[in-house]
Protein backbone atom coordinates (compact mmCIF):
# COMPACT_ATOMS: atom_id res chain seq x y z
CA UNK A 1 0.00 0.00 0.00
CA UNK A 2 2.87 2.39 0.82
CA UNK A 3 4.64 1.63 -2.47
CA UNK A 4 1.44 2.40 -4.40
CA UNK A 5 1.20 5.78 -2.65
CA UNK A 6 4.84 6.57 -3.41
CA UNK A 7 4.38 5.56 -7.05
CA UNK A 8 1.32 7.82 -7.37
CA UNK A 9 3.18 10.69 -5.72
CA UNK A 10 6.19 10.31 -8.01
CA UNK A 11 3.94 10.01 -11.06
CA UNK A 12 2.10 13.20 -10.08
CA UNK A 13 5.41 15.04 -9.56
CA UNK A 14 6.69 13.93 -12.97
CA UNK A 15 3.44 14.95 -14.66
CA UNK A 16 3.63 18.41 -13.06
CA UNK A 17 7.21 18.80 -14.30
CA UNK A 18 6.17 17.83 -17.82
CA UNK A 19 3.38 20.43 -17.81
CA UNK A 20 5.66 23.27 -16.70
CA UNK A 21 5.89 26.02 -19.28
CA UNK A 22 8.68 28.60 -19.16
CA UNK A 23 8.18 32.23 -20.08
CA UNK A 24 10.91 34.76 -20.71
CA UNK A 25 9.91 38.32 -19.84
CA UNK A 26 10.67 40.60 -22.80
CA UNK A 27 13.09 43.48 -22.31
CA UNK A 28 10.26 45.72 -23.59
CA UNK A 29 8.24 44.89 -20.46
CA UNK A 30 7.84 47.53 -17.79
CA UNK A 31 6.02 45.39 -15.23
CA UNK A 32 8.48 43.88 -12.77
CA UNK A 33 9.58 40.27 -12.87
CA UNK A 34 8.38 39.95 -9.27
CA UNK A 35 4.83 41.09 -10.12
CA UNK A 36 4.58 38.82 -13.15
CA UNK A 37 6.03 35.74 -11.44
CA UNK A 38 3.78 36.29 -8.42
CA UNK A 39 0.73 36.50 -10.69
CA UNK A 40 1.54 33.25 -12.48
CA UNK A 41 2.31 31.49 -9.19
CA UNK A 42 -1.11 32.53 -7.91
CA UNK A 43 -3.27 31.96 -11.00
CA UNK A 44 -1.34 29.41 -13.06
CA UNK A 45 1.38 27.58 -11.11
CA UNK A 46 2.58 25.47 -14.05
CA UNK A 47 3.89 28.64 -15.73
CA UNK A 48 7.21 29.94 -14.46
CA UNK A 49 9.37 32.86 -15.49
CA UNK A 50 12.79 31.95 -16.81
CA UNK A 51 15.74 34.32 -17.12
CA UNK A 52 17.28 32.25 -19.92
CA UNK A 53 15.56 33.18 -23.18
CA UNK A 54 17.05 30.16 -24.98
CA UNK A 55 15.25 27.77 -22.60
CA UNK A 56 11.90 29.54 -22.66
CA UNK A 57 8.83 28.12 -24.38
CA UNK A 58 7.29 31.57 -24.74
CA UNK A 59 8.17 35.26 -24.54
CA UNK A 60 5.85 37.64 -22.71
CA UNK A 61 5.74 41.39 -23.10
CA UNK A 62 4.00 42.77 -20.02
CA UNK A 63 3.31 46.48 -20.34
CA UNK A 64 1.73 48.99 -18.02
CA UNK A 65 0.61 52.41 -19.17
CA UNK A 66 -0.55 55.11 -16.82
CA UNK A 67 -2.91 57.83 -17.91
CA UNK A 68 -4.53 60.73 -16.15
CA UNK A 69 -8.04 61.84 -16.98
CA UNK A 70 -10.09 64.39 -15.07
CA UNK A 71 -7.92 64.12 -11.98
CA UNK A 72 -7.94 60.31 -11.93
CA UNK A 73 -4.89 58.19 -12.68
CA UNK A 74 -5.42 54.78 -14.26
CA UNK A 75 -2.92 52.02 -14.77
CA UNK A 76 -3.61 49.75 -17.71
CA UNK A 77 -1.93 46.37 -18.16
CA UNK A 78 -1.53 44.66 -21.52
CA UNK A 79 0.12 41.26 -22.13
CA UNK A 80 1.42 40.02 -25.50
CA UNK A 81 2.41 36.35 -25.66
CA UNK A 82 4.81 35.20 -28.37
CA UNK A 83 6.36 31.86 -29.23
CA UNK A 84 10.14 31.38 -29.13
CA UNK A 85 10.38 32.49 -32.78
CA UNK A 86 8.69 35.83 -32.01
CA UNK A 87 5.28 35.13 -33.57
CA UNK A 88 2.48 36.87 -31.67
CA UNK A 89 0.11 34.23 -30.34
CA UNK A 90 -2.31 36.29 -28.24
CA UNK A 91 -2.79 39.59 -26.48
CA UNK A 92 -4.88 40.73 -23.56
CA UNK A 93 -6.96 43.87 -23.74
CA UNK A 94 -5.73 46.91 -21.87
CA UNK A 95 -8.06 47.49 -18.96
CA UNK A 96 -8.08 50.00 -16.15
CA UNK A 97 -7.24 48.28 -12.88
CA UNK A 98 -8.07 49.58 -9.49
CA UNK A 99 -6.06 48.08 -6.66
CA UNK A 100 -3.95 45.96 -9.03
CA UNK A 101 -6.81 43.61 -9.96
CA UNK A 102 -4.94 41.97 -12.85
CA UNK A 103 -6.20 38.40 -12.57
CA UNK A 104 -7.71 38.48 -16.08
CA UNK A 105 -4.32 38.83 -17.80
CA UNK A 106 -2.76 35.85 -16.05
CA UNK A 107 -5.83 33.68 -16.56
CA UNK A 108 -5.98 34.53 -20.29
CA UNK A 109 -2.31 33.60 -20.85
CA UNK A 110 -2.71 30.47 -18.73
CA UNK A 111 -5.80 29.35 -20.66
CA UNK A 112 -4.03 29.89 -23.99
CA UNK A 113 -0.90 27.98 -23.00
CA UNK A 114 -2.77 25.09 -21.38
CA UNK A 115 -5.38 24.57 -24.11
Phi and psi in radians as a Rosetta constraint file:
Dihedral C 1 N 2 CA 2 C 2 CIRCULARHARMONIC -1.164 0.35
Dihedral N 2 CA 2 C 2 N 3 CIRCULARHARMONIC -0.722 0.35
Dihedral C 2 N 3 CA 3 C 3 CIRCULARHARMONIC -1.143 0.35
Dihedral N 3 CA 3 C 3 N 4 CIRCULARHARMONIC -0.580 0.35
Dihedral C 3 N 4 CA 4 C 4 CIRCULARHARMONIC -1.137 0.35
Dihedral N 4 CA 4 C 4 N 5 CIRCULARHARMONIC -0.746 0.35
Dihedral C 4 N 5 CA 5 C 5 CIRCULARHARMONIC -1.099 0.35
Dihedral N 5 CA 5 C 5 N 6 CIRCULARHARMONIC -0.742 0.35
Dihedral C 5 N 6 CA 6 C 6 CIRCULARHARMONIC -1.141 0.35
Dihedral N 6 CA 6 C 6 N 7 CIRCULARHARMONIC -0.724 0.35
Dihedral C 6 N 7 CA 7 C 7 CIRCULARHARMONIC -1.080 0.35
Dihedral N 7 CA 7 C 7 N 8 CIRCULARHARMONIC -0.767 0.35
Dihedral C 7 N 8 CA 8 C 8 CIRCULARHARMONIC -1.122 0.35
Dihedral N 8 CA 8 C 8 N 9 CIRCULARHARMONIC -0.707 0.35
Dihedral C 8 N 9 CA 9 C 9 CIRCULARHARMONIC -1.116 0.35
Dihedral N 9 CA 9 C 9 N 10 CIRCULARHARMONIC -0.791 0.35
Dihedral C 9 N 10 CA 10 C 10 CIRCULARHARMONIC -1.136 0.35
Dihedral N 10 CA 10 C 10 N 11 CIRCULARHARMONIC -0.708 0.35
Dihedral C 10 N 11 CA 11 C 11 CIRCULARHARMONIC -1.104 0.35
Dihedral N 11 CA 11 C 11 N 12 CIRCULARHARMONIC -0.699 0.35
Dihedral C 11 N 12 CA 12 C 12 CIRCULARHARMONIC -1.140 0.35
Dihedral N 12 CA 12 C 12 N 13 CIRCULARHARMONIC -0.729 0.35
Dihedral C 12 N 13 CA 13 C 13 CIRCULARHARMONIC -1.114 0.35
Dihedral N 13 CA 13 C 13 N 14 CIRCULARHARMONIC -0.728 0.35
Dihedral C 13 N 14 CA 14 C 14 CIRCULARHARMONIC -1.159 0.35
Dihedral N 14 CA 14 C 14 N 15 CIRCULARHARMONIC -0.698 0.35
Dihedral C 14 N 15 CA 15 C 15 CIRCULARHARMONIC -1.105 0.35
Dihedral N 15 CA 15 C 15 N 16 CIRCULARHARMONIC -0.737 0.35
Dihedral C 15 N 16 CA 16 C 16 CIRCULARHARMONIC -1.095 0.35
Dihedral N 16 CA 16 C 16 N 17 CIRCULARHARMONIC -0.693 0.35
Dihedral C 16 N 17 CA 17 C 17 CIRCULARHARMONIC -1.139 0.35
Dihedral N 17 CA 17 C 17 N 18 CIRCULARHARMONIC -0.666 0.35
Dihedral C 17 N 18 CA 18 C 18 CIRCULARHARMONIC -1.177 0.35
Dihedral N 18 CA 18 C 18 N 19 CIRCULARHARMONIC -0.529 0.35
Dihedral C 18 N 19 CA 19 C 19 CIRCULARHARMONIC -1.517 0.35
Dihedral N 19 CA 19 C 19 N 20 CIRCULARHARMONIC -0.069 0.35
Dihedral C 19 N 20 CA 20 C 20 CIRCULARHARMONIC -1.181 0.35
Dihedral N 20 CA 20 C 20 N 21 CIRCULARHARMONIC 2.275 0.35
Dihedral C 20 N 21 CA 21 C 21 CIRCULARHARMONIC -2.017 0.35
Dihedral N 21 CA 21 C 21 N 22 CIRCULARHARMONIC 2.395 0.35
Dihedral C 21 N 22 CA 22 C 22 CIRCULARHARMONIC -1.868 0.35
Dihedral N 22 CA 22 C 22 N 23 CIRCULARHARMONIC 2.321 0.35
Dihedral C 22 N 23 CA 23 C 23 CIRCULARHARMONIC -2.093 0.35
Dihedral N 23 CA 23 C 23 N 24 CIRCULARHARMONIC 2.334 0.35
Dihedral C 23 N 24 CA 24 C 24 CIRCULARHARMONIC -1.726 0.35
Dihedral N 24 CA 24 C 24 N 25 CIRCULARHARMONIC 2.268 0.35
Dihedral C 24 N 25 CA 25 C 25 CIRCULARHARMONIC -1.461 0.35
Dihedral N 25 CA 25 C 25 N 26 CIRCULARHARMONIC 2.076 0.35
Dihedral C 25 N 26 CA 26 C 26 CIRCULARHARMONIC -1.001 0.35
Dihedral N 26 CA 26 C 26 N 27 CIRCULARHARMONIC 2.572 0.35
Dihedral C 26 N 27 CA 27 C 27 CIRCULARHARMONIC -1.173 0.35
Dihedral N 27 CA 27 C 27 N 28 CIRCULARHARMONIC -0.256 0.35
Dihedral C 27 N 28 CA 28 C 28 CIRCULARHARMONIC -1.405 0.35
Dihedral N 28 CA 28 C 28 N 29 CIRCULARHARMONIC -0.147 0.35
Dihedral C 28 N 29 CA 29 C 29 CIRCULARHARMONIC -1.241 0.35
Dihedral N 29 CA 29 C 29 N 30 CIRCULARHARMONIC 2.523 0.35
Dihedral C 29 N 30 CA 30 C 30 CIRCULARHARMONIC -2.139 0.35
Dihedral N 30 CA 30 C 30 N 31 CIRCULARHARMONIC 0.196 0.35
Dihedral C 30 N 31 CA 31 C 31 CIRCULARHARMONIC -1.695 0.35
Dihedral N 31 CA 31 C 31 N 32 CIRCULARHARMONIC 2.365 0.35
Dihedral C 31 N 32 CA 32 C 32 CIRCULARHARMONIC -1.147 0.35
Dihedral N 32 CA 32 C 32 N 33 CIRCULARHARMONIC 2.664 0.35
Dihedral C 32 N 33 CA 33 C 33 CIRCULARHARMONIC -0.998 0.35
Dihedral N 33 CA 33 C 33 N 34 CIRCULARHARMONIC -0.702 0.35
Dihedral C 33 N 34 CA 34 C 34 CIRCULARHARMONIC -1.065 0.35
Dihedral N 34 CA 34 C 34 N 35 CIRCULARHARMONIC -0.788 0.35
Dihedral C 34 N 35 CA 35 C 35 CIRCULARHARMONIC -1.130 0.35
Dihedral N 35 CA 35 C 35 N 36 CIRCULARHARMONIC -0.735 0.35
Dihedral C 35 N 36 CA 36 C 36 CIRCULARHARMONIC -1.216 0.35
Dihedral N 36 CA 36 C 36 N 37 CIRCULARHARMONIC -0.789 0.35
Dihedral C 36 N 37 CA 37 C 37 CIRCULARHARMONIC -1.154 0.35
Dihedral N 37 CA 37 C 37 N 38 CIRCULARHARMONIC -0.634 0.35
Dihedral C 37 N 38 CA 38 C 38 CIRCULARHARMONIC -1.123 0.35
Dihedral N 38 CA 38 C 38 N 39 CIRCULARHARMONIC -0.704 0.35
Dihedral C 38 N 39 CA 39 C 39 CIRCULARHARMONIC -1.113 0.35
Dihedral N 39 CA 39 C 39 N 40 CIRCULARHARMONIC -0.776 0.35
Dihedral C 39 N 40 CA 40 C 40 CIRCULARHARMONIC -1.180 0.35
Dihedral N 40 CA 40 C 40 N 41 CIRCULARHARMONIC -0.665 0.35
Dihedral C 40 N 41 CA 41 C 41 CIRCULARHARMONIC -1.057 0.35
Dihedral N 41 CA 41 C 41 N 42 CIRCULARHARMONIC -0.634 0.35
Dihedral C 41 N 42 CA 42 C 42 CIRCULARHARMONIC -1.383 0.35
Dihedral N 42 CA 42 C 42 N 43 CIRCULARHARMONIC -0.750 0.35
Dihedral C 42 N 43 CA 43 C 43 CIRCULARHARMONIC -1.811 0.35
Dihedral N 43 CA 43 C 43 N 44 CIRCULARHARMONIC -0.288 0.35
Dihedral C 43 N 44 CA 44 C 44 CIRCULARHARMONIC -2.755 0.35
Dihedral N 44 CA 44 C 44 N 45 CIRCULARHARMONIC 1.348 0.35
Dihedral C 44 N 45 CA 45 C 45 CIRCULARHARMONIC -1.138 0.35
Dihedral N 45 CA 45 C 45 N 46 CIRCULARHARMONIC -0.229 0.35
Dihedral C 45 N 46 CA 46 C 46 CIRCULARHARMONIC -1.457 0.35
Dihedral N 46 CA 46 C 46 N 47 CIRCULARHARMONIC -0.046 0.35
Dihedral C 46 N 47 CA 47 C 47 CIRCULARHARMONIC -1.823 0.35
Dihedral N 47 CA 47 C 47 N 48 CIRCULARHARMONIC 2.204 0.35
Dihedral C 47 N 48 CA 48 C 48 CIRCULARHARMONIC -2.206 0.35
Dihedral N 48 CA 48 C 48 N 49 CIRCULARHARMONIC 2.601 0.35
Dihedral C 48 N 49 CA 49 C 49 CIRCULARHARMONIC -1.431 0.35
Dihedral N 49 CA 49 C 49 N 50 CIRCULARHARMONIC 2.501 0.35
Dihedral C 49 N 50 CA 50 C 50 CIRCULARHARMONIC -2.262 0.35
Dihedral N 50 CA 50 C 50 N 51 CIRCULARHARMONIC 2.332 0.35
Dihedral C 50 N 51 CA 51 C 51 CIRCULARHARMONIC -1.509 0.35
Dihedral N 51 CA 51 C 51 N 52 CIRCULARHARMONIC 0.001 0.35
Dihedral C 51 N 52 CA 52 C 52 CIRCULARHARMONIC -1.910 0.35
Dihedral N 52 CA 52 C 52 N 53 CIRCULARHARMONIC 1.757 0.35
Dihedral C 52 N 53 CA 53 C 53 CIRCULARHARMONIC -0.989 0.35
Dihedral N 53 CA 53 C 53 N 54 CIRCULARHARMONIC -0.598 0.35
Dihedral C 53 N 54 CA 54 C 54 CIRCULARHARMONIC -1.154 0.35
Dihedral N 54 CA 54 C 54 N 55 CIRCULARHARMONIC -0.408 0.35
Dihedral C 54 N 55 CA 55 C 55 CIRCULARHARMONIC -1.755 0.35
Dihedral N 55 CA 55 C 55 N 56 CIRCULARHARMONIC 0.039 0.35
Dihedral C 55 N 56 CA 56 C 56 CIRCULARHARMONIC -1.455 0.35
Dihedral N 56 CA 56 C 56 N 57 CIRCULARHARMONIC 2.533 0.35
Dihedral C 56 N 57 CA 57 C 57 CIRCULARHARMONIC -1.430 0.35
Dihedral N 57 CA 57 C 57 N 58 CIRCULARHARMONIC -0.536 0.35
Dihedral C 57 N 58 CA 58 C 58 CIRCULARHARMONIC -2.454 0.35
Dihedral N 58 CA 58 C 58 N 59 CIRCULARHARMONIC 2.827 0.35
Dihedral C 58 N 59 CA 59 C 59 CIRCULARHARMONIC -2.094 0.35
Dihedral N 59 CA 59 C 59 N 60 CIRCULARHARMONIC 2.360 0.35
Dihedral C 59 N 60 CA 60 C 60 CIRCULARHARMONIC -2.110 0.35
Dihedral N 60 CA 60 C 60 N 61 CIRCULARHARMONIC 2.222 0.35
Dihedral C 60 N 61 CA 61 C 61 CIRCULARHARMONIC -1.765 0.35
Dihedral N 61 CA 61 C 61 N 62 CIRCULARHARMONIC 2.037 0.35
Dihedral C 61 N 62 CA 62 C 62 CIRCULARHARMONIC -1.996 0.35
Dihedral N 62 CA 62 C 62 N 63 CIRCULARHARMONIC 1.893 0.35
Dihedral C 62 N 63 CA 63 C 63 CIRCULARHARMONIC -2.048 0.35
Dihedral N 63 CA 63 C 63 N 64 CIRCULARHARMONIC 2.475 0.35
Dihedral C 63 N 64 CA 64 C 64 CIRCULARHARMONIC -2.129 0.35
Dihedral N 64 CA 64 C 64 N 65 CIRCULARHARMONIC 2.276 0.35
Dihedral C 64 N 65 CA 65 C 65 CIRCULARHARMONIC -2.062 0.35
Dihedral N 65 CA 65 C 65 N 66 CIRCULARHARMONIC 2.526 0.35
Dihedral C 65 N 66 CA 66 C 66 CIRCULARHARMONIC -2.091 0.35
Dihedral N 66 CA 66 C 66 N 67 CIRCULARHARMONIC 2.281 0.35
Dihedral C 66 N 67 CA 67 C 67 CIRCULARHARMONIC -2.315 0.35
Dihedral N 67 CA 67 C 67 N 68 CIRCULARHARMONIC 2.609 0.35
Dihedral C 67 N 68 CA 68 C 68 CIRCULARHARMONIC -1.955 0.35
Dihedral N 68 CA 68 C 68 N 69 CIRCULARHARMONIC 2.358 0.35
Dihedral C 68 N 69 CA 69 C 69 CIRCULARHARMONIC -2.569 0.35
Dihedral N 69 CA 69 C 69 N 70 CIRCULARHARMONIC 2.095 0.35
Dihedral C 69 N 70 CA 70 C 70 CIRCULARHARMONIC 0.901 0.35
Dihedral N 70 CA 70 C 70 N 71 CIRCULARHARMONIC 0.808 0.35
Dihedral C 70 N 71 CA 71 C 71 CIRCULARHARMONIC 1.388 0.35
Dihedral N 71 CA 71 C 71 N 72 CIRCULARHARMONIC 0.044 0.35
Dihedral C 71 N 72 CA 72 C 72 CIRCULARHARMONIC -1.965 0.35
Dihedral N 72 CA 72 C 72 N 73 CIRCULARHARMONIC 2.363 0.35
Dihedral C 72 N 73 CA 73 C 73 CIRCULARHARMONIC -1.813 0.35
Dihedral N 73 CA 73 C 73 N 74 CIRCULARHARMONIC 2.311 0.35
Dihedral C 73 N 74 CA 74 C 74 CIRCULARHARMONIC -2.170 0.35
Dihedral N 74 CA 74 C 74 N 75 CIRCULARHARMONIC 2.349 0.35
Dihedral C 74 N 75 CA 75 C 75 CIRCULARHARMONIC -1.764 0.35
Dihedral N 75 CA 75 C 75 N 76 CIRCULARHARMONIC 2.310 0.35
Dihedral C 75 N 76 CA 76 C 76 CIRCULARHARMONIC -2.112 0.35
Dihedral N 76 CA 76 C 76 N 77 CIRCULARHARMONIC 2.228 0.35
Dihedral C 76 N 77 CA 77 C 77 CIRCULARHARMONIC -1.762 0.35
Dihedral N 77 CA 77 C 77 N 78 CIRCULARHARMONIC 2.597 0.35
Dihedral C 77 N 78 CA 78 C 78 CIRCULARHARMONIC -2.600 0.35
Dihedral N 78 CA 78 C 78 N 79 CIRCULARHARMONIC 2.157 0.35
Dihedral C 78 N 79 CA 79 C 79 CIRCULARHARMONIC -1.887 0.35
Dihedral N 79 CA 79 C 79 N 80 CIRCULARHARMONIC 2.427 0.35
Dihedral C 79 N 80 CA 80 C 80 CIRCULARHARMONIC -2.178 0.35
Dihedral N 80 CA 80 C 80 N 81 CIRCULARHARMONIC 2.105 0.35
Dihedral C 80 N 81 CA 81 C 81 CIRCULARHARMONIC -1.782 0.35
Dihedral N 81 CA 81 C 81 N 82 CIRCULARHARMONIC 2.276 0.35
Dihedral C 81 N 82 CA 82 C 82 CIRCULARHARMONIC -2.199 0.35
Dihedral N 82 CA 82 C 82 N 83 CIRCULARHARMONIC 2.719 0.35
Dihedral C 82 N 83 CA 83 C 83 CIRCULARHARMONIC -1.418 0.35
Dihedral N 83 CA 83 C 83 N 84 CIRCULARHARMONIC 3.108 0.35
Dihedral C 83 N 84 CA 84 C 84 CIRCULARHARMONIC -1.098 0.35
Dihedral N 84 CA 84 C 84 N 85 CIRCULARHARMONIC -0.408 0.35
Dihedral C 84 N 85 CA 85 C 85 CIRCULARHARMONIC -1.479 0.35
Dihedral N 85 CA 85 C 85 N 86 CIRCULARHARMONIC -0.128 0.35
Dihedral C 85 N 86 CA 86 C 86 CIRCULARHARMONIC 1.693 0.35
Dihedral N 86 CA 86 C 86 N 87 CIRCULARHARMONIC 0.074 0.35
Dihedral C 86 N 87 CA 87 C 87 CIRCULARHARMONIC -1.270 0.35
Dihedral N 87 CA 87 C 87 N 88 CIRCULARHARMONIC 2.323 0.35
Dihedral C 87 N 88 CA 88 C 88 CIRCULARHARMONIC -1.308 0.35
Dihedral N 88 CA 88 C 88 N 89 CIRCULARHARMONIC 2.177 0.35
Dihedral C 88 N 89 CA 89 C 89 CIRCULARHARMONIC -1.749 0.35
Dihedral N 89 CA 89 C 89 N 90 CIRCULARHARMONIC -0.653 0.35
Dihedral C 89 N 90 CA 90 C 90 CIRCULARHARMONIC -2.889 0.35
Dihedral N 90 CA 90 C 90 N 91 CIRCULARHARMONIC 2.772 0.35
Dihedral C 90 N 91 CA 91 C 91 CIRCULARHARMONIC -2.370 0.35
Dihedral N 91 CA 91 C 91 N 92 CIRCULARHARMONIC 2.707 0.35
Dihedral C 91 N 92 CA 92 C 92 CIRCULARHARMONIC -1.771 0.35
Dihedral N 92 CA 92 C 92 N 93 CIRCULARHARMONIC 2.735 0.35
Dihedral C 92 N 93 CA 93 C 93 CIRCULARHARMONIC -1.422 0.35
Dihedral N 93 CA 93 C 93 N 94 CIRCULARHARMONIC 2.396 0.35
Dihedral C 93 N 94 CA 94 C 94 CIRCULARHARMONIC -1.137 0.35
Dihedral N 94 CA 94 C 94 N 95 CIRCULARHARMONIC 2.276 0.35
Dihedral C 94 N 95 CA 95 C 95 CIRCULARHARMONIC -2.356 0.35
Dihedral N 95 CA 95 C 95 N 96 CIRCULARHARMONIC 2.581 0.35
Dihedral C 95 N 96 CA 96 C 96 CIRCULARHARMONIC -1.293 0.35
Dihedral N 96 CA 96 C 96 N 97 CIRCULARHARMONIC 2.334 0.35
Dihedral C 96 N 97 CA 97 C 97 CIRCULARHARMONIC -2.127 0.35
Dihedral N 97 CA 97 C 97 N 98 CIRCULARHARMONIC 2.235 0.35
Dihedral C 97 N 98 CA 98 C 98 CIRCULARHARMONIC -1.818 0.35
Dihedral N 98 CA 98 C 98 N 99 CIRCULARHARMONIC 2.227 0.35
Dihedral C 98 N 99 CA 99 C 99 CIRCULARHARMONIC 1.204 0.35
Dihedral N 99 CA 99 C 99 N 100 CIRCULARHARMONIC 0.489 0.35
Dihedral C 99 N 100 CA 100 C 100 CIRCULARHARMONIC 1.040 0.35
Dihedral N 100 CA 100 C 100 N 101 CIRCULARHARMONIC 0.659 0.35
Dihedral C 100 N 101 CA 101 C 101 CIRCULARHARMONIC -1.407 0.35
Dihedral N 101 CA 101 C 101 N 102 CIRCULARHARMONIC 1.567 0.35
Dihedral C 101 N 102 CA 102 C 102 CIRCULARHARMONIC -2.052 0.35
Dihedral N 102 CA 102 C 102 N 103 CIRCULARHARMONIC 0.307 0.35
Dihedral C 102 N 103 CA 103 C 103 CIRCULARHARMONIC -0.917 0.35
Dihedral N 103 CA 103 C 103 N 104 CIRCULARHARMONIC -0.720 0.35
Dihedral C 103 N 104 CA 104 C 104 CIRCULARHARMONIC -0.927 0.35
Dihedral N 104 CA 104 C 104 N 105 CIRCULARHARMONIC -0.743 0.35
Dihedral C 104 N 105 CA 105 C 105 CIRCULARHARMONIC -1.131 0.35
Dihedral N 105 CA 105 C 105 N 106 CIRCULARHARMONIC -0.781 0.35
Dihedral C 105 N 106 CA 106 C 106 CIRCULARHARMONIC -1.167 0.35
Dihedral N 106 CA 106 C 106 N 107 CIRCULARHARMONIC -0.739 0.35
Dihedral C 106 N 107 CA 107 C 107 CIRCULARHARMONIC -1.128 0.35
Dihedral N 107 CA 107 C 107 N 108 CIRCULARHARMONIC -0.657 0.35
Dihedral C 107 N 108 CA 108 C 108 CIRCULARHARMONIC -1.148 0.35
Dihedral N 108 CA 108 C 108 N 109 CIRCULARHARMONIC -0.792 0.35
Dihedral C 108 N 109 CA 109 C 109 CIRCULARHARMONIC -1.127 0.35
Dihedral N 109 CA 109 C 109 N 110 CIRCULARHARMONIC -0.767 0.35
Dihedral C 109 N 110 CA 110 C 110 CIRCULARHARMONIC -1.038 0.35
Dihedral N 110 CA 110 C 110 N 111 CIRCULARHARMONIC -0.822 0.35
Dihedral C 110 N 111 CA 111 C 111 CIRCULARHARMONIC -1.060 0.35
Dihedral N 111 CA 111 C 111 N 112 CIRCULARHARMONIC -0.737 0.35
Dihedral C 111 N 112 CA 112 C 112 CIRCULARHARMONIC -1.110 0.35
Dihedral N 112 CA 112 C 112 N 113 CIRCULARHARMONIC -0.836 0.35
Dihedral C 112 N 113 CA 113 C 113 CIRCULARHARMONIC -1.174 0.35
Dihedral N 113 CA 113 C 113 N 114 CIRCULARHARMONIC -0.640 0.35
Dihedral C 113 N 114 CA 114 C 114 CIRCULARHARMONIC -1.609 0.35
Dihedral N 114 CA 114 C 114 N 115 CIRCULARHARMONIC 0.101 0.35
